[in-house]
Amino acid sequence: MINLDIAFVFQLVNFLVLVLLLNAFLYKPIRKQLAERAAQINGAKQKSAEVDREVQEKMASYEARMREIRAGAADERGTLKKEAQQQEAAILDKARSEAGASLASIKAKVAQETEDARRLLTASAETLSADICEKVLGRSL
């Protein structure tokens, strides 16, 4: 059975003093450190969430700017391509007209040379035929 004597009272007082001392020197500082650490962690989490939100906003802004730049570049590329095609068509038309003019002058020159050669050959053929006739007939014509 339990005896309630003076030793029990000393043990009870000793236990209460120990609980008060441990609470004052151990449990309260540990709880305080844990609360401070929890506050730091919560602050770091909030700061991390804020930085993450800022990064997301900046990335969205960056992507929007990139889309705008790409769209502008595509428009500019299309404009430059159309200008290049127009310049190409103009150059080809100019080259065709120059080639046509050159071809016409060459054809005229060839026709003239052909006509000159025909006249020369006709004249040569007449003299040659007259010479052949004189030799065959044995007299002058």
N, CA, C and O atoms as a GROMACS GRO file, in nm:
protein
  564
    1MET      N    1   0.081  -0.117   0.000
    1MET     CA    2   0.000   0.000   0.000
    1MET      C    3   0.087   0.125   0.000
    1MET      O    4   0.208   0.119   0.020
    2ILE      N    5   0.024   0.235  -0.022
    2ILE     CA    6   0.096   0.362  -0.028
    2ILE      C    7   0.094   0.423   0.111
    2ILE      O    8  -0.010   0.438   0.175
    3ASN      N    9   0.214   0.457   0.155
    3ASN     CA   10   0.227   0.524   0.283
    3ASN      C   11   0.245   0.672   0.261
    3ASN      O   12   0.331   0.714   0.183
    4LEU      N   13   0.166   0.752   0.327
    4LEU     CA   14   0.178   0.896   0.314
    4LEU      C   15   0.259   0.946   0.433
    4LEU      O   16   0.203   0.971   0.540
    5ASP      N   17   0.386   0.960   0.415
    5ASP     CA   18   0.471   1.011   0.522
    5ASP      C   19   0.549   1.131   0.470
    5ASP      O   20   0.518   1.182   0.363
    6ILE      N   21   0.645   1.175   0.540
    6ILE     CA   22   0.722   1.295   0.508
    6ILE      C   23   0.806   1.274   0.381
    6ILE      O   24   0.830   1.372   0.310
    7ALA      N   25   0.852   1.155   0.349
    7ALA     CA   26   0.932   1.128   0.230
    7ALA      C   27   0.849   1.154   0.105
    7ALA      O   28   0.900   1.203   0.004
    8PHE      N   29   0.724   1.120   0.114
    8PHE     CA   30   0.637   1.145   0.000
    8PHE      C   31   0.622   1.295  -0.025
    8PHE      O   32   0.622   1.339  -0.140
    9VAL      N   33   0.610   1.372   0.080
    9VAL     CA   34   0.597   1.517   0.069
    9VAL      C   35   0.725   1.575   0.010
    9VAL      O   36   0.718   1.662  -0.077
   10PHE      N   37   0.842   1.528   0.054
   10PHE     CA   38   0.970   1.577   0.000
   10PHE      C   39   0.984   1.541  -0.149
   10PHE      O   40   1.031   1.621  -0.229
   11GLN      N   41   0.941   1.423  -0.182
   11GLN     CA   42   0.946   1.383  -0.324
   11GLN      C   43   0.851   1.467  -0.408
   11GLN      O   44   0.883   1.505  -0.521
   12LEU      N   45   0.733   1.495  -0.353
   12LEU     CA   46   0.638   1.577  -0.425
   12LEU      C   47   0.690   1.720  -0.441
   12LEU      O   48   0.677   1.778  -0.549
   13VAL      N   49   0.746   1.777  -0.339
   13VAL     CA   50   0.803   1.912  -0.346
   13VAL      C   51   0.922   1.911  -0.441
   13VAL      O   52   0.936   2.001  -0.524
   14ASN      N   53   1.007   1.810  -0.431
   14ASN     CA   54   1.124   1.797  -0.520
   14ASN      C   55   1.078   1.788  -0.666
   14ASN      O   56   1.138   1.849  -0.754
   15PHE      N   57   0.974   1.713  -0.692
   15PHE     CA   58   0.920   1.698  -0.828
   15PHE      C   59   0.867   1.832  -0.879
   15PHE      O   60   0.894   1.870  -0.993
   16LEU      N   61   0.793   1.903  -0.797
   16LEU     CA   62   0.738   2.032  -0.838
   16LEU      C   63   0.848   2.134  -0.864
   16LEU      O   64   0.840   2.211  -0.960
   17VAL      N   65   0.950   2.135  -0.781
   17VAL     CA   66   1.063   2.226  -0.802
   17VAL      C   67   1.134   2.189  -0.932
   17VAL      O   68   1.170   2.277  -1.010
   18LEU      N   69   1.153   2.063  -0.955
   18LEU     CA   70   1.219   2.017  -1.076
   18LEU      C   71   1.136   2.057  -1.199
   18LEU      O   72   1.192   2.103  -1.299
   19VAL      N   73   1.005   2.040  -1.194
   19VAL     CA   74   0.918   2.078  -1.305
   19VAL      C   75   0.927   2.228  -1.329
   19VAL      O   76   0.936   2.271  -1.444
   20LEU      N   77   0.925   2.309  -1.223
   20LEU     CA   78   0.935   2.454  -1.238
   20LEU      C   79   1.071   2.494  -1.296
   20LEU      O   80   1.077   2.581  -1.383
   21LEU      N   81   1.179   2.434  -1.249
   21LEU     CA   82   1.313   2.465  -1.301
   21LEU      C   83   1.328   2.422  -1.447
   21LEU      O   84   1.380   2.496  -1.530
   22LEU      N   85   1.282   2.301  -1.477
   22LEU     CA   86   1.291   2.254  -1.615
   22LEU      C   87   1.205   2.340  -1.708
   22LEU      O   88   1.244   2.369  -1.821
   23ASN      N   89   1.089   2.380  -1.657
   23ASN     CA   90   1.002   2.465  -1.739
   23ASN      C   91   1.070   2.601  -1.764
   23ASN      O   92   1.067   2.651  -1.876
   24ALA      N   93   1.130   2.658  -1.663
   24ALA     CA   94   1.191   2.790  -1.675
   24ALA      C   95   1.320   2.785  -1.758
   24ALA      O   96   1.343   2.874  -1.839
   25PHE      N   97   1.403   2.685  -1.739
   25PHE     CA   98   1.534   2.683  -1.805
   25PHE      C   99   1.544   2.594  -1.928
   25PHE      O  100   1.639   2.607  -2.006
   26LEU      N  101   1.450   2.504  -1.949
   26LEU     CA  102   1.460   2.413  -2.062
   26LEU      C  103   1.340   2.425  -2.156
   26LEU      O  104   1.358   2.454  -2.275
   27TYR      N  105   1.220   2.403  -2.105
   27TYR     CA  106   1.105   2.396  -2.194
   27TYR      C  107   1.070   2.531  -2.258
   27TYR      O  108   1.045   2.536  -2.378
   28LYS      N  109   1.070   2.640  -2.180
   28LYS     CA  110   1.038   2.771  -2.237
   28LYS      C  111   1.140   2.814  -2.342
   28LYS      O  112   1.098   2.860  -2.448
   29PRO      N  113   1.274   2.802  -2.320
   29PRO     CA  114   1.369   2.840  -2.425
   29PRO      C  115   1.356   2.752  -2.550
   29PRO      O  116   1.370   2.801  -2.663
   30ILE      N  117   1.330   2.624  -2.530
   30ILE     CA  118   1.314   2.535  -2.646
   30ILE      C  119   1.189   2.574  -2.724
   30ILE      O  120   1.192   2.581  -2.847
   31ARG      N  121   1.078   2.600  -2.651
   31ARG     CA  122   0.955   2.642  -2.719
   31ARG      C  123   0.976   2.776  -2.791
   31ARG      O  124   0.927   2.796  -2.902
   32LYS      N  125   1.049   2.867  -2.726
   32LYS     CA  126   1.077   2.996  -2.787
   32LYS      C  127   1.159   2.978  -2.915
   32LYS      O  128   1.128   3.039  -3.017
   33GLN      N  129   1.262   2.894  -2.911
   33GLN     CA  130   1.344   2.866  -3.029
   33GLN      C  131   1.261   2.802  -3.140
   33GLN      O  132   1.274   2.837  -3.257
   34LEU      N  133   1.175   2.707  -3.103
   34LEU     CA  134   1.089   2.641  -3.201
   34LEU      C  135   0.991   2.742  -3.264
   34LEU      O  136   0.966   2.736  -3.384
   35ALA      N  137   0.936   2.833  -3.182
   35ALA     CA  138   0.844   2.935  -3.234
   35ALA      C  139   0.919   3.029  -3.329
   35ALA      O  140   0.867   3.064  -3.435
   36GLU      N  141   1.041   3.070  -3.289
   36GLU     CA  142   1.120   3.158  -3.376
   36GLU      C  143   1.154   3.088  -3.508
   36GLU      O  144   1.147   3.148  -3.615
   37ARG      N  145   1.191   2.962  -3.498
   37ARG     CA  146   1.224   2.885  -3.618
   37ARG      C  147   1.101   2.870  -3.709
   37ARG      O  148   1.111   2.882  -3.831
   38ALA      N  149   0.985   2.845  -3.648
   38ALA     CA  150   0.861   2.834  -3.727
   38ALA      C  151   0.830   2.967  -3.794
   38ALA      O  152   0.786   2.970  -3.909
   39ALA      N  153   0.852   3.079  -3.721
   39ALA     CA  154   0.828   3.211  -3.779
   39ALA      C  155   0.924   3.237  -3.895
   39ALA      O  156   0.884   3.290  -3.998
   40GLN      N  157   1.051   3.200  -3.878
   40GLN     CA  158   1.149   3.216  -3.987
   40GLN      C  159   1.111   3.132  -4.108
   40GLN      O  160   1.119   3.177  -4.222
   41ILE      N  161   1.069   3.009  -4.082
   41ILE     CA  162   1.030   2.920  -4.192
   41ILE      C  163   0.908   2.976  -4.265
   41ILE      O  164   0.903   2.976  -4.388
   42ASN      N  165   0.809   3.025  -4.188
   42ASN     CA  166   0.691   3.084  -4.252
   42ASN      C  167   0.728   3.208  -4.331
   42ASN      O  168   0.679   3.228  -4.442
   43GLY      N  169   0.817   3.291  -4.275
   43GLY     CA  170   0.864   3.409  -4.347
   43GLY      C  171   0.937   3.370  -4.474
   43GLY      O  172   0.917   3.432  -4.579
   44ALA      N  173   1.022   3.268  -4.466
   44ALA     CA  174   1.095   3.222  -4.584
   44ALA      C  175   0.999   3.164  -4.688
   44ALA      O  176   1.018   3.184  -4.808
   45LYS      N  177   0.896   3.093  -4.642
   45LYS     CA  178   0.797   3.039  -4.735
   45LYS      C  179   0.721   3.151  -4.804
   45LYS      O  180   0.696   3.144  -4.925
   46GLN      N  181   0.683   3.254  -4.728
   46GLN     CA  182   0.612   3.367  -4.788
   46GLN      C  183   0.701   3.440  -4.888
   46GLN      O  184   0.657   3.476  -4.997
   47LYS      N  185   0.827   3.461  -4.849
   47LYS     CA  186   0.920   3.528  -4.939
   47LYS      C  187   0.943   3.444  -5.064
   47LYS      O  188   0.948   3.498  -5.175
   48SER      N  189   0.955   3.313  -5.047
   48SER     CA  190   0.972   3.222  -5.161
   48SER      C  191   0.849   3.227  -5.252
   48SER      O  192   0.862   3.229  -5.375
   49ALA      N  193   0.730   3.230  -5.192
   49ALA     CA  194   0.607   3.238  -5.272
   49ALA      C  195   0.601   3.370  -5.347
   49ALA      O  196   0.559   3.374  -5.462
   50GLU      N  197   0.644   3.480  -5.281
   50GLU     CA  198   0.645   3.611  -5.347
   50GLU      C  199   0.745   3.615  -5.462
   50GLU      O  200   0.716   3.667  -5.570
   51VAL      N  201   0.864   3.560  -5.437
   51VAL     CA  202   0.965   3.556  -5.543
   51VAL      C  203   0.917   3.468  -5.658
   51VAL      O  204   0.938   3.502  -5.775
   52ASP      N  205   0.854   3.357  -5.627
   52ASP     CA  206   0.802   3.267  -5.730
   52ASP      C  207   0.694   3.340  -5.812
   52ASP      O  208   0.691   3.327  -5.934
   53ARG      N  209   0.606   3.415  -5.745
   53ARG     CA  210   0.503   3.490  -5.815
   53ARG      C  211   0.567   3.596  -5.905
   53ARG      O  212   0.525   3.614  -6.019
   54GLU      N  213   0.669   3.666  -5.853
   54GLU     CA  214   0.738   3.766  -5.935
   54GLU      C  215   0.805   3.702  -6.057
   54GLU      O  216   0.801   3.757  -6.167
   55VAL      N  217   0.865   3.585  -6.036
   55VAL     CA  218   0.929   3.515  -6.147
   55VAL      C  219   0.825   3.475  -6.251
   55VAL      O  220   0.849   3.488  -6.371
   56GLN      N  221   0.710   3.426  -6.204
   56GLN     CA  222   0.604   3.388  -6.297
   56GLN      C  223   0.554   3.508  -6.376
   56GLN      O  224   0.530   3.499  -6.496
   57GLU      N  225   0.539   3.623  -6.308
   57GLU     CA  226   0.495   3.745  -6.376
   57GLU      C  227   0.598   3.788  -6.479
   57GLU      O  228   0.564   3.823  -6.592
   58LYS      N  229   0.726   3.785  -6.440
   58LYS     CA  230   0.832   3.825  -6.533
   58LYS      C  231   0.840   3.728  -6.651
   58LYS      O  232   0.862   3.771  -6.764
   59MET      N  233   0.822   3.598  -6.626
   59MET     CA  234   0.824   3.501  -6.735
   59MET      C  235   0.705   3.525  -6.830
   59MET      O  236   0.720   3.516  -6.952
   60ALA      N  237   0.589   3.555  -6.773
   60ALA     CA  238   0.472   3.583  -6.858
   60ALA      C  239   0.497   3.708  -6.941
   60ALA      O  240   0.465   3.712  -7.060
   61SER      N  241   0.556   3.810  -6.878
   61SER     CA  242   0.588   3.933  -6.951
   61SER      C  243   0.691   3.905  -7.060
   61SER      O  244   0.678   3.953  -7.172
   62TYR      N  245   0.793   3.827  -7.026
   62TYR     CA  246   0.898   3.792  -7.122
   62TYR      C  247   0.839   3.715  -7.240
   62TYR      O  248   0.871   3.744  -7.356
   63GLU      N  249   0.753   3.618  -7.211
   63GLU     CA  250   0.693   3.539  -7.318
   63GLU      C  251   0.601   3.625  -7.406
   63GLU      O  252   0.597   3.607  -7.528
   64ALA      N  253   0.528   3.718  -7.344
   64ALA     CA  254   0.443   3.808  -7.422
   64ALA      C  255   0.528   3.896  -7.514
   64ALA      O  256   0.494   3.916  -7.631
   65ARG      N  257   0.639   3.948  -7.461
   65ARG     CA  258   0.729   4.029  -7.543
   65ARG      C  259   0.790   3.947  -7.655
   65ARG      O  260   0.804   3.995  -7.768
   66MET      N  261   0.825   3.823  -7.626
   66MET     CA  262   0.882   3.735  -7.730
   66MET      C  263   0.780   3.708  -7.839
   66MET      O  264   0.814   3.706  -7.957
   67ARG      N  265   0.653   3.686  -7.800
   67ARG     CA  266   0.548   3.665  -7.900
   67ARG      C  267   0.532   3.789  -7.987
   67ARG      O  268   0.518   3.779  -8.109
   68GLU      N  269   0.534   3.907  -7.923
   68GLU     CA  270   0.522   4.031  -8.000
   68GLU      C  271   0.640   4.047  -8.095
   68GLU      O  272   0.622   4.084  -8.212
   69ILE      N  273   0.759   4.019  -8.047
   69ILE     CA  274   0.879   4.034  -8.130
   69ILE      C  275   0.875   3.934  -8.245
   69ILE      O  276   0.907   3.969  -8.358
   70ARG      N  277   0.835   3.811  -8.216
   70ARG     CA  278   0.827   3.710  -8.322
   70ARG      C  279   0.722   3.749  -8.426
   70ARG      O  280   0.744   3.734  -8.546
   71ALA      N  281   0.608   3.800  -8.379
   71ALA     CA  282   0.504   3.843  -8.473
   71ALA      C  283   0.555   3.959  -8.558
   71ALA      O  284   0.533   3.962  -8.679
   72GLY      N  285   0.623   4.054  -8.495
   72GLY     CA  286   0.680   4.166  -8.570
   72GLY      C  287   0.785   4.119  -8.669
   72GLY      O  288   0.790   4.167  -8.782
   73ALA      N  289   0.867   4.025  -8.627
   73ALA     CA  290   0.970   3.971  -8.716
   73ALA      C  291   0.906   3.897  -8.833
   73ALA      O  292   0.953   3.906  -8.947
   74ALA      N  293   0.798   3.824  -8.806
   74ALA     CA  294   0.730   3.752  -8.913
   74ALA      C  295   0.668   3.851  -9.012
   74ALA      O  296   0.674   3.830  -9.134
   75ASP      N  297   0.608   3.958  -8.960
   75ASP     CA  298   0.553   4.060  -9.049
   75ASP      C  299   0.662   4.125  -9.133
   75ASP      O  300   0.648   4.143  -9.254
   76GLU      N  301   0.771   4.159  -9.066
   76GLU     CA  302   0.883   4.223  -9.138
   76GLU      C  303   0.941   4.127  -9.242
   76GLU      O  304   0.975   4.167  -9.353
   77ARG      N  305   0.953   4.000  -9.204
   77ARG     CA  306   1.005   3.900  -9.297
   77ARG      C  307   0.913   3.889  -9.419
   77ARG      O  308   0.961   3.879  -9.532
   78GLY      N  309   0.781   3.890  -9.394
   78GLY     CA  310   0.686   3.884  -9.505
   78GLY      C  311   0.696   4.006  -9.594
   78GLY      O  312   0.692   3.995  -9.716
   79THR      N  313   0.710   4.123  -9.533
   79THR     CA  314   0.724   4.246  -9.610
   79THR      C  315   0.851   4.242  -9.694
   79THR      O  316   0.849   4.275  -9.813
   80LEU      N  317   0.962   4.202  -9.630
   80LEU     CA  318   1.088   4.194  -9.704
   80LEU      C  319   1.082   4.092  -9.816
   80LEU      O  320   1.140   4.111  -9.923
   81LYS      N  321   1.011   3.982  -9.790
   81LYS     CA  322   0.998   3.878  -9.892
   81LYS      C  323   0.919   3.931 -10.012
   81LYS      O  324   0.954   3.905 -10.127
   82LYS      N  325   0.810   4.005  -9.983
   82LYS     CA  326   0.731   4.062 -10.091
   82LYS      C  327   0.814   4.163 -10.171
   82LYS      O  328   0.809   4.165 -10.294
   83GLU      N  329   0.890   4.246 -10.100
   83GLU     CA  330   0.976   4.343 -10.170
   83GLU      C  331   1.079   4.272 -10.256
   83GLU      O  332   1.105   4.312 -10.369
   84ALA      N  333   1.137   4.166 -10.202
   84ALA     CA  334   1.236   4.090 -10.278
   84ALA      C  335   1.173   4.027 -10.402
   84ALA      O  336   1.234   4.025 -10.509
   85GLN      N  337   1.051   3.975 -10.387
   85GLN     CA  338   0.982   3.916 -10.502
   85GLN      C  339   0.952   4.023 -10.607
   85GLN      O  340   0.963   3.998 -10.727
   86GLN      N  341   0.913   4.142 -10.562
   86GLN     CA  342   0.888   4.251 -10.656
   86GLN      C  343   1.016   4.291 -10.728
   86GLN      O  344   1.017   4.314 -10.849
   87GLN      N  345   1.125   4.301 -10.651
   87GLN     CA  346   1.254   4.335 -10.713
   87GLN      C  347   1.296   4.226 -10.811
   87GLN      O  348   1.348   4.255 -10.919
   88GLU      N  349   1.274   4.101 -10.772
   88GLU     CA  350   1.310   3.990 -10.860
   88GLU      C  351   1.229   3.998 -10.990
   88GLU      O  352   1.284   3.981 -11.099
   89ALA      N  353   1.098   4.026 -10.977
   89ALA     CA  354   1.014   4.036 -11.096
   89ALA      C  355   1.059   4.152 -11.184
   89ALA      O  356   1.062   4.140 -11.307
   90ALA      N  357   1.096   4.265 -11.121
   90ALA     CA  358   1.143   4.380 -11.198
   90ALA      C  359   1.273   4.348 -11.270
   90ALA      O  360   1.289   4.382 -11.387
   91ILE      N  361   1.364   4.284 -11.202
   91ILE     CA  362   1.493   4.247 -11.263
   91ILE      C  363   1.471   4.149 -11.378
   91ILE      O  364   1.532   4.162 -11.484
   92LEU      N  365   1.383   4.050 -11.355
   92LEU     CA  366   1.355   3.952 -11.461
   92LEU      C  367   1.289   4.019 -11.582
   92LEU      O  368   1.322   3.989 -11.696
   93ASP      N  369   1.195   4.110 -11.556
   93ASP     CA  370   1.132   4.182 -11.668
   93ASP      C  371   1.235   4.264 -11.745
   93ASP      O  372   1.235   4.264 -11.869
   94LYS      N  373   1.322   4.332 -11.672
   94LYS     CA  374   1.427   4.412 -11.737
   94LYS      C  375   1.520   4.322 -11.818
   94LYS      O  376   1.556   4.355 -11.931
   95ALA      N  377   1.557   4.208 -11.760
   95ALA     CA  378   1.646   4.114 -11.830
   95ALA      C  379   1.576   4.058 -11.954
   95ALA      O  380   1.639   4.042 -12.059
   96ARG      N  381   1.446   4.028 -11.942
   96ARG     CA  382   1.373   3.976 -12.057
   96ARG      C  383   1.366   4.081 -12.168
   96ARG      O  384   1.386   4.050 -12.286
   97SER      N  385   1.337   4.205 -12.130
   97SER     CA  386   1.327   4.309 -12.232
   97SER      C  387   1.463   4.334 -12.297
   97SER      O  388   1.472   4.352 -12.418
   98GLU      N  389   1.570   4.334 -12.215
   98GLU     CA  390   1.704   4.350 -12.272
   98GLU      C  391   1.740   4.233 -12.362
   98GLU      O  392   1.798   4.250 -12.469
   99ALA      N  393   1.704   4.113 -12.316
   99ALA     CA  394   1.732   3.994 -12.397
   99ALA      C  395   1.651   3.998 -12.526
   99ALA      O  396   1.702   3.962 -12.632
  100GLY      N  397   1.526   4.042 -12.517
  100GLY     CA  398   1.443   4.053 -12.637
  100GLY      C  399   1.500   4.155 -12.735
  100GLY      O  400   1.505   4.131 -12.855
  101ALA      N  401   1.543   4.270 -12.681
  101ALA     CA  402   1.603   4.374 -12.766
  101ALA      C  403   1.732   4.323 -12.828
  101ALA      O  404   1.757   4.344 -12.947
  102SER      N  405   1.813   4.258 -12.748
  102SER     CA  406   1.940   4.204 -12.798
  102SER      C  407   1.914   4.098 -12.904
  102SER      O  408   1.981   4.095 -13.008
  103LEU      N  409   1.816   4.011 -12.878
  103LEU     CA  410   1.782   3.906 -12.974
  103LEU      C  411   1.731   3.968 -13.104
  103LEU      O  412   1.765   3.921 -13.213
  104ALA      N  413   1.650   4.071 -13.093
  104ALA     CA  414   1.597   4.137 -13.213
  104ALA      C  415   1.711   4.200 -13.294
  104ALA      O  416   1.713   4.190 -13.416
  105SER      N  417   1.805   4.264 -13.224
  105SER     CA  418   1.918   4.326 -13.297
  105SER      C  419   2.006   4.219 -13.360
  105SER      O  420   2.056   4.236 -13.471
  106ILE      N  421   2.024   4.108 -13.288
  106ILE     CA  422   2.105   3.998 -13.344
  106ILE      C  423   2.035   3.939 -13.466
  106ILE      O  424   2.099   3.910 -13.566
  107LYS      N  425   1.901   3.920 -13.456
  107LYS     CA  426   1.827   3.866 -13.570
  107LYS      C  427   1.836   3.961 -13.690
  107LYS      O  428   1.852   3.916 -13.804
  108ALA      N  429   1.825   4.090 -13.664
  108ALA     CA  430   1.835   4.189 -13.773
  108ALA      C  431   1.974   4.184 -13.835
  108ALA      O  432   1.989   4.191 -13.957
  109LYS      N  433   2.075   4.173 -13.749
  109LYS     CA  434   2.213   4.168 -13.798
  109LYS      C  435   2.234   4.042 -13.882
  109LYS      O  436   2.295   4.046 -13.989
  110VAL      N  437   2.183   3.928 -13.831
  110VAL     CA  438   2.197   3.801 -13.904
  110VAL      C  439   2.122   3.809 -14.036
  110VAL      O  440   2.172   3.763 -14.138
  111ALA      N  441   2.002   3.868 -14.035
  111ALA     CA  442   1.923   3.882 -14.159
  111ALA      C  443   2.000   3.970 -14.259
  111ALA      O  444   2.005   3.939 -14.378
  112GLN      N  445   2.058   4.079 -14.209
  112GLN     CA  446   2.136   4.167 -14.296
  112GLN      C  447   2.256   4.093 -14.354
  112GLN      O  448   2.284   4.103 -14.474
  113GLU      N  449   2.328   4.020 -14.268
  113GLU     CA  450   2.445   3.945 -14.314
  113GLU      C  451   2.404   3.837 -14.414
  113GLU      O  452   2.475   3.810 -14.511
  114THR      N  453   2.289   3.774 -14.387
  114THR     CA  454   2.238   3.672 -14.479
  114THR      C  455   2.207   3.734 -14.614
  114THR      O  456   2.242   3.679 -14.718
  115GLU      N  457   2.142   3.848 -14.612
  115GLU     CA  458   2.108   3.917 -14.737
  115GLU      C  459   2.235   3.958 -14.811
  115GLU      O  460   2.244   3.945 -14.933
  116ASP      N  461   2.334   4.010 -14.735
  116ASP     CA  462   2.462   4.047 -14.799
  116ASP      C  463   2.530   3.925 -14.860
  116ASP      O  464   2.582   3.932 -14.971
  117ALA      N  465   2.529   3.814 -14.786
  117ALA     CA  466   2.592   3.692 -14.835
  117ALA      C  467   2.517   3.640 -14.958
  117ALA      O  468   2.580   3.592 -15.052
  118ARG      N  469   2.382   3.650 -14.957
  118ARG     CA  470   2.303   3.606 -15.070
  118ARG      C  471   2.336   3.690 -15.195
  118ARG      O  472   2.353   3.636 -15.304
  119ARG      N  473   2.345   3.823 -15.178
  119ARG     CA  474   2.379   3.909 -15.292
  119ARG      C  475   2.519   3.876 -15.345
  119ARG      O  476   2.542   3.866 -15.465
  120LEU      N  477   2.612   3.859 -15.250
  120LEU     CA  478   2.749   3.827 -15.290
  120LEU      C  479   2.754   3.693 -15.362
  120LEU      O  480   2.821   3.680 -15.464
  121LEU      N  481   2.684   3.594 -15.308
  121LEU     CA  482   2.683   3.461 -15.371
  121LEU      C  483   2.611   3.465 -15.506
  121LEU      O  484   2.651   3.398 -15.601
  122THR      N  485   2.504   3.544 -15.513
  122THR     CA  486   2.433   3.556 -15.640
  122THR      C  487   2.526   3.617 -15.746
  122THR      O  488   2.534   3.569 -15.859
  123ALA      N  489   2.595   3.722 -15.707
  123ALA     CA  490   2.689   3.786 -15.801
  123ALA      C  491   2.801   3.689 -15.837
  123ALA      O  492   2.840   3.679 -15.953
  124SER      N  493   2.851   3.617 -15.738
  124SER     CA  494   2.958   3.520 -15.766
  124SER      C  495   2.906   3.407 -15.853
  124SER      O  496   2.976   3.360 -15.942
  125ALA      N  497   2.782   3.364 -15.828
  125ALA     CA  498   2.725   3.256 -15.906
  125ALA      C  499   2.707   3.299 -16.051
  125ALA      O  500   2.729   3.220 -16.143
  126GLU      N  501   2.668   3.423 -16.072
  126GLU     CA  502   2.651   3.472 -16.210
  126GLU      C  503   2.784   3.476 -16.283
  126GLU      O  504   2.794   3.431 -16.397
  127THR      N  505   2.887   3.529 -16.216
  127THR     CA  506   3.019   3.531 -16.282
  127THR      C  507   3.072   3.391 -16.300
  127THR      O  508   3.132   3.360 -16.402
  128LEU      N  509   3.050   3.307 -16.203
  128LEU     CA  510   3.099   3.171 -16.213
  128LEU      C  511   3.024   3.096 -16.323
  128LEU      O  512   3.084   3.023 -16.402
  129SER      N  513   2.893   3.115 -16.328
  129SER     CA  514   2.818   3.047 -16.434
  129SER      C  515   2.857   3.101 -16.572
  129SER      O  516   2.861   3.026 -16.670
  130ALA      N  517   2.885   3.230 -16.579
  130ALA     CA  518   2.930   3.286 -16.708
  130ALA      C  519   3.064   3.227 -16.746
  130ALA      O  520   3.086   3.195 -16.863
  131ASP      N  521   3.154   3.212 -16.650
  131ASP     CA  522   3.284   3.150 -16.677
  131ASP      C  523   3.267   3.005 -16.720
  131ASP      O  524   3.335   2.960 -16.813
  132ILE      N  525   3.179   2.933 -16.654
  132ILE     CA  526   3.157   2.792 -16.689
  132ILE      C  527   3.098   2.783 -16.830
  132ILE      O  528   3.140   2.699 -16.911
  133CYS      N  529   3.001   2.870 -16.859
  133CYS     CA  530   2.940   2.869 -16.992
  133CYS      C  531   3.045   2.899 -17.100
  133CYS      O  532   3.047   2.835 -17.205
  134GLU      N  533   3.131   2.995 -17.073
  134GLU     CA  534   3.237   3.030 -17.171
  134GLU      C  535   3.329   2.911 -17.193
  134GLU      O  536   3.369   2.885 -17.306
  135LYS      N  537   3.362   2.840 -17.087
  135LYS     CA  538   3.453   2.726 -17.101
  135LYS      C  539   3.382   2.612 -17.171
  135LYS      O  540   3.444   2.543 -17.251
  136VAL      N  541   3.255   2.590 -17.143
  136VAL     CA  542   3.185   2.481 -17.207
  136VAL      C  543   3.161   2.516 -17.354
  136VAL      O  544   3.182   2.433 -17.443
  137LEU      N  545   3.120   2.634 -17.378
  137LEU     CA  546   3.093   2.674 -17.516
  137LEU      C  547   3.222   2.705 -17.593
  137LEU      O  548   3.226   2.693 -17.715
  138GLY      N  549   3.321   2.742 -17.524
  138GLY     CA  550   3.448   2.770 -17.584
  138GLY      C  551   3.452   2.908 -17.645
  138GLY      O  552   3.540   2.935 -17.727
  139ARG      N  553   3.364   2.994 -17.613
  139ARG     CA  554   3.362   3.130 -17.662
  139ARG      C  555   3.316   3.222 -17.552
  139ARG      O  556   3.267   3.173 -17.450
  140SER      N  557   3.331   3.351 -17.568
  140SER     CA  558   3.290   3.445 -17.468
  140SER      C  559   3.145   3.483 -17.488
  140SER      O  560   3.095   3.483 -17.601
  141LEU      N  561   3.079   3.514 -17.385
  141LEU     CA  562   2.936   3.545 -17.393
  141LEU      C  563   2.910   3.687 -17.408
  141LEU      O  564   2.795   3.729 -17.416
   0.00000   0.00000   0.00000
